[in-house]
């Protein structure tokens, strides 16, 4: 509902901020024949930032699976029993976004509209930036489900890539192989970056990701290449290293380059957590106990650090009754969770309407560089420092914390990367599946001792609600509608996995 309302608002304000409103192009501003590309892009960017990070997809889903957050009252999702609408959103929302983005390409290629679209940025640069956004969205789909229907600008005639071809009569698209998709996404990003005209504009307005800068879009493309390359580092090291050699020094160089979306200042265009905690008055989420313990250096590789992680009070806010952040146990059911009465909430800066949602940030790129360069110390420290700066930690607190950090190695780098990825639960979950870090997560089989309301000692065991699943999920199963409406292709995708379409079937890069 939120996205639909936003799109109506965008269409109702087509001329605001645009370079021009050509009367031949929009004869009736209240009933535009074709939406300007910049408005399609702005809507797509809003939806990317919102739909992947709302209270259902993230709050009850990926932020929980990554154990940044825990449920306070409804804890079934913490035991991996996702709701039907969560799974549907993880599948349907990306394809809706991709349809809008494909339209941007079509408008800039069609001779009847390309000239009009050039008022909103050079046609070529709009196309290349759109390819980058489409790759970002497809990467989320692949890392969530595995094989998915796929479309590629560079290989639009590839018979294996059948997504987004309804106008060609393909209503039941085949699923492309996830490893093949990865290879194509890496090529898409390189081609888009190489073809970007650095002297031309990209989008004249409505571009929160790149602010219309060709240089920023090129950095985004190379940074996303690094993210994808590190995902496949253990299964295709030669390709991963090739990508790093090509893109390592062309990716984000500082926090000034961060790819992010700035939400609006009202209830309609405000951020996901303003919508959840303020508009909807939800109190279903709190920091997970495992994350809080890590930030306070009580678990994990930083227990010898002389100070707590100063981001703990930038990520969360204490209750009046407490002097420090209080987390909720994850995975043990309603009994233990509901006994925590003074649990903390996200920091007010996160709940405010105009929250800045991270899409891909410099800190993550620095941790990737550290990994590719043999757990390099300089990139490791740069990653920690830039993450803290991005979250508003004072210089003195940063210096004190960094001075006490243990040296860079696999565990320290990847654990700091996890901390820095806060509020990108999907990517943190991907990194956990790929590497097994951080090793501080509560996992199925763990136990939790507590005293119930009657004063009796109890022990809860983390057991999932999914038959056969005894670990953190490796993927999300396909939506039920795929079985009903695209059954033949769903069966082919299901049969690829020895265990079938279940949450413990592993994606090709998941060899940990």
C-alpha positions, 0 to 999 in steps of 0.5 A: 500500500505504501509504494502504491500511494507513493507512485500516485504522488509521483504521477501527480507531481510530474512537473516538479523538479523536471527540466521541462514539461513539453506540451507535445509530450504531456498534453494533459499533465493530470493524465500523462501519456508517458512518465518521464524517466526521472520519475520512474527512476525516483520511484524505483530507487524509493522502492529499492530502499523501502521494499527491501528494508520494511518491517515485513521484509527486513524487520520480521525477515532479514534483520532477524535472520542476520540477528541484528534484531529480534522479535519481542512478541511474535517470534515465529519468524525468529525460528524461520517460519516466514509468512506468506506475504514476506516470501511474496514480497521478496519475490514480487517487489523486485520484479515490479521494480525491474519492470519500471527500470526496464521501462526507463531503458525502453523510453531512452531507446525508442526513437519516439520517446528518446528525444524527450527523455534526453531532457532528463539526462543523456540517453546513453547514461540513463541506460547504463545507470539503469543497468546498474540498478537492475543488476543490484535488484537481480543480485538480491533475488538470486542471493535470496532464492537461487535460480530465478527468471532473469533478464539482461540488457546485454543478452536480451536475446538469450533464450535462457533469460526470459524474465520481463518479456510479457510483451513478447508473450512469455508469461511463464518464464524459465528460471536461469541458473544462478551461477550463469546469472552471476557471471552475466551480472558481473559483465553487465556492471563492467559494460555499463561502467565502461559505456558511461559517458563521464562528460554527460549527465545521468539523471537531472533530478530524482537520483538519490543514489548517484546525484546525477553524477556519472562518476558516482554511478561508475563507482557504484558499478565497480563496488557492486562488482566487488560485492558479487566477486567476494561472494564467489571467491571460494567457488570461482577464485580466478574470476573473483580475482579478475574482477577485483583486479579490474574494479578494486581501485575504481570502487567507492573511495570515501563516505562521500561516495556512499550509495544511499537513499534519503527518504522524505520528511513526511509520513507518506515519503518517510523511511521504513522505520518511521513508518513502523515505529511511529506511524504504525506504533510497532514495538515488535522489534528490539536489538538481538541479544547476540548483537548487543553482546558483540557490540559490548565486547562480551563475545566475539574477537574483540573481548580484549578491546578496552572500550565498547563499540561506540556504535552501540549507542548510535544503532540503539537507544536505551530505555529510561530504566537502563544504563546500557542497551538491552537486547532480546534473546533470539530463537527461543520463542515467546516465553523468554522474549516477553520476559524482557521488559526494558528492551532497547529500540532503534536510535531516533536517527533511524526512526526519523522520517528522512532516514538515510538508507544505506544501499552500498557503502565505502566501509563494506568496500574497504572490508572487501579490499582487505579480504582480497589483499590477504586481510590487509590491516590498512583497509580493515582499519579504514573500514572500521573508521569509515563505518563509525564516521558514517554513524556519527561517532566522535573522532576521539571515540573512534581513535580509542576504539580502533587503537584497541582492536586486534590485528586484521585476520579473517575473523576480525575483518568479517566480524567488523564487516558484519557490524558495519552492515547493520540495516542491510540484513540481506547482505549480512545474511549472505556474508554469514552463509558464505563465511560462517562469520560472525560466529557469535550468532545464536543458532539452532540447538543453542540453549537459554536459561531464564526464570519465568514469571512464576520464579521457576528456572527454565531452559529453552532450546533454539529449535526451528519451526521448519521440518529438516532445517537445523541451521541458519537458512541457506535460502528462501523457498519459492512463493507458492504462486510459482508452483500454481502459475509457473509450475513446470519451470518451478519444478525444474528449478526445484529439482536442481537441488538434491533436497528440493525447494527448501530453506536448507538447499544451498546456493552455488556460492555457499560452500561454507 
